[in-house]
């Protein structure tokens, strides 16, 4: 009997450890990615450890966003926030490289690959809303966090039903972090608060479109399987 709902989603995260469950990234094949993979292997770092380091980077980024509202040097904290967001993505990529290319897969690898991602999103998107300093931006920050979780849920649910992960955008994880990084850099250069509002609004709009596209793709595949 086929499981559906939350149990099936959890099962898909545990059983889809092959390339079908990996987000397609061109950066994995770059020389610098190979270099850092070799360095981390020599250091003895494990994929799960790198996943946890990603949470630390996200916390630094989110914390810096919150400090922009309390410091005369807000531009500096916006730069730190941008760096934290990008380092989070770096860790997210490197844990997969160490696990697959480095041959360090573990039974709990998929758990460490998925759960920290949801924590990372919360640590970045919610503080981004609070950095705006208004009830509107705070609400949008929380909405973006919830939407990010929903995009991952639809992807995992689709994998449990079809065996394939749908990483389509326009606001998948790398796209979200790209927009957030641009917003942080823009705030560092201009300090123009409406830019932050637009950043969070674009995030939410893109997330809604992403959830709709992934759901539509999944429904189409399920109809094709039935016919």
Secondary structure, DSSP 8 states (H G I E B T S, - for coil): ----THHHHHHHHHH--SGGGS---GGGGSHHHHHHHHHHHHHT--HHHHHHHHHHHHHHHHHHHHHTTT-TTHHHHHHHHHHHHHHHHHHHHHHHHHHHTT----TTHHHHHHHHHHHHHHHHHHHHHHHH-SHHHHHHHHHHHHHHHHHHHHHHHHHHHHS------SSSHHHHHHHHHHHHHHHHHH--HHHHHHHHHHHHHHHHHHHHHHHHHHHHHHHHHH-
